[in-house]
Amino acid sequence: MKIHPRSCLILPAKATIRDVVTQLRENAATFAILHDMKNKICGVVTEKDFLYKTDILELHKHLNKPVSVIMSHPIQVLSIDLIHKAPEFMVANGIRRVPIMTRKNSLDINEFIGVVTAESLLQEFVDSRSIPLFTPPNLLNISEKTIGVLSGDGELYRNLSKLFYDSDKVRVQRIPFGKMKSINEVKYYAQNSDAIIVDIDDTPKHSWVQLVREFNQNPDLETVVVAYSPEKHEATTVSLMSALKSQGTFLVYEKPLNISQLLRALEDEWVSKDSKEAS
């Protein structure tokens, strides 16, 4: 695994806490490397410093103080020729980020190359593996399919969209709860989806019960899936499955949802159906 230093925010240690907070927010950064009047790296300020070294309820009293009063120092650095040892160096020193310099033990800001962080190391590790999040075993054996997703917060839809972003076999479409106001809308999405997944969390019971029943009773829809958090609903998986009758396949899953398990179940249904239609 190759390790590359990343660019980061560099600010003077004399800057006020107010200015640093502004810079972090505007740059969507979680930390900044700080330098002194002699252009020497002298510390780092992170989100934790603001949380633990100031009274959050009275933060306004500290805003005009120099950020150096809350920075973490002294700072550990690593030379570029030893960047491959950054993970071990960070663990040994109990740090989550290390500035990379052109020379050993140099703190000159002009010799600063970049920073290695715990997050960047994890990203490098993931990128080096090149392992897809999900590898459907029978994907090549199915015809083109469409999954409709009703999800109040959109998280389930986003996760499935990412999984099938490059797929030419499976399309994922979001179905807004707000559009499910008439039987014609239900029929439209049932006719244009091979499977519909309904995340019932944060949805009024009368809304999702009626909606799931209508989907289940629609002969155009192959599979209906309900996902729910047990702590948010009194119903159990067994009671949901018995209460909501289905024309086709009806699956109920507790959250946190095992997406791999869900998709394999859908694949089994699709492969079986396609095989029957072909024979």
N, C-alpha and C positions, 0 to 999 in steps of 0.2 A: 504494500500500500504506500503510494507516494503521499507526502504531506506537504501542503502548500501554505505559506503564510497568507493571511487575509488582511485587507485594508481595514482600518478602523478609525474611530474618531479620536483626534489628538487635540488637547486643549491645554492652555496655561493653568498651572496650579493656583495662580492668583485670581482666576475667574471666579465670579460669585456663584453661589449655589443656584441662584435664580437663572443665571446665564447657562450654566451647565445643564440644568433640567430642561431648559428651552431647547438647547442643542440636541440633547438626547431624544427629546420628543420629535423634533423636526427631522432628525435623521433615522428615526425608528431604531435607535441603538439602545443596548442594555448596559453599556459601560463605555468609559473613555480613558485613554492613556493620558497622563498628565506630565508636563515638563516644567522645570523651574526657570528662573531668570537667566541661568547660564545655558539654557537649551539642553539640559540633562533630564532624562526620564527620571521622575522622582516618585511616581505612584500610579495608582489606578483607582477610579471611582466607579462603583457598580450600583445597581438597583438596591442591593442588600445594604450598602452603606447608608442610603437614604432611609431605609426602613429601620435599621438597628442603631444608627448613630445620631439620629435626630428624633425628637418627639413629633410624630406625624400630626398630632392634634394641634401642635404649635409650630408647624413647619414655617409659617410665615415669619416667625421671629428670627429664623436662621437664613433666610433667602439672600440677605446682603453680605453674609460672611463668605470668606474665600473657601472654595471647595477643598482646599488643602486640610482644613480642620476635620474633615470626615474621610479623607482618602485613605486607602490601604497602602502602607509603605513599611519598610523598603520593598522594592519590587524585584522579583527574580527575572532574569533575562537569559536568553540562550542564543548562541552564535549560529549562523546559517549552516555551518558545516556539521552541526550536531542536531539539526532539526529532526532527523530520523529518530532521535531519542526523546522527542518531546513528550510522548505519552508517559514514559517511565519517569521523566523529569517532573512532570506535573503531579503524578501520583506521589512521588517521593517528597515533594514540597507542599502537598495539600493545596494546590492551586487549580483554578479552572481555566486560566489563560496565561500565556507567556509571550512577551514581546520577542521577536526574532531580530538580531542585530548582525551587522556585517562582520564585526570582530568580537572575540571572546571578552566578556565582562565590560564591554563598552556600553555607556548609557547616553552617548551623544545622540540627540534626536535626529541629526543628519545621517546617522548610520542605522536608523530604524528602518526595517524592511516591511514588517507586518506583524501580525499576531496569530498565534495558534490557540484555539479555544477548545473546550470539551465538545462543544456543539459542532465545530468544524471538523474535528477528528471523527466524530460519529458520522457526519455527512460523507467524509472521505471513505470511511469504512463501508458504508452502504453503497456508494458509487462504485467502489472497487469490486464488489461482489456481483453486481449486475444480475441480481436475482429478482424476477418479477414478483409482485405482491401475491399474485394468485395465478396458478397455471391449471386451467380446466382440462382434465384428461381427455374428454371427448368433444372438445370444441369444434374440431374439424369435421366431426360426424353429424353435426346438426345443421338444419337449414337456418336462414336468418330469423332472429327472434327479437322481440321488443319487450323490455321490462318497464312497466309504469310504476312510479314510486310516489306515494302520498306520504309526505313527511313534514310535520309542522315546522321544525327548525331547519329542514333541508339537509341535515348532516348525512342521513342515509343516502339520499340522492347524490350528494357530492362524492361520497366514498365509492359508490357503485360506478359513477361516471368516470372516476379516475381509473378504476380497475379495467374498464372496457373502452378507454379513450382511443386506443389504436385498433380495436377489434372491428373486423368487417362482418362479423357474425351476430353480434349482440349490440343492440341500441338501447340506451337508457333515456327515458323521458320523465320529466317531473310533472306530476298531476296536482295542481293546487286544490286544496280543500274548498276554497272559495268558488271554484267552478262546478262543484258537485251539487248544484242547486235544482237540477231537473233530471228526470229519467232519461232524457235525450243525451245529456252530457255523460251519464253513466254508461249508456249504450255505446256512445262514440268511443270512449276510452277502452271499454271492454272489447269492442270490435278491432281496435287498433293496438292491442297489447296481447302478448302471449302469456304474460304473468303480471300480476299487479301486487305490489307489496305495500301494505298499509301500516305505518307506524302510528299507533293509537295514543301514544303519550301526548299529554297536553291538548287533547281533543275532547270536547264534550261527548259523554257516553251516547246520548241519543243520536248524535251525528254519525259517529263511526259505526255503531251497531247497525243502523239502517243502511248505511253505505256498504258495509261488508256483506250484508245479506243480499243486497241488490247485485253486487258483483258475483257473489256465490251462485245466485240463481240465474245468471246470464249464461246461456248455452254457448255463446261465442268466446268465452274466456276459459282458457285451459286451466290456469292455476291462480289461486288467491293465497297470499301469505299475510299473516298478521304478526307484527312485532310489538312487544310491550314490556314495560318494567314492572315486575311483580309488586314492588313497593308503592307503585302508583295506582294499582288496580286490584280490587278484591277478587276478581275472577282468576281462575287458574287455567292452565293450558287445557286441561281435560274439559272444564266447563265451557270454555270458549269454543272448543271444537264440537261439543255436543249441541250447543245452543245455535250455532251458525251452520245451517245445512248448506251443502255444496253440490253443484251440478258436476263439478270436475274435481281437481285435487285441491284440498284445503290444508294449509300448513300453519302452525302456530309456533312462534319462537319467543323465548324469554330473552330480554336484553341483560347484559351486553350481548349483542348479536354476533354469533359466529358466522361471518359472511361466507367463509369457505364451505362450511357445512351446508348453509342455505343454497349456495350456488350449485353445489354438487347434487343436491336434491332436485333442483330445477333441471339440471342437465340430464339426470336419470329419466325424468318425466319427458323431456324433449326428445331424447334419443329413442325412448320406447315408442312415443307417438309417431315420430318420423319413420321408424322401422315398420310400424303397422301400416302407415299410409303408403309406404313403398312396396309392401308385399301384396 
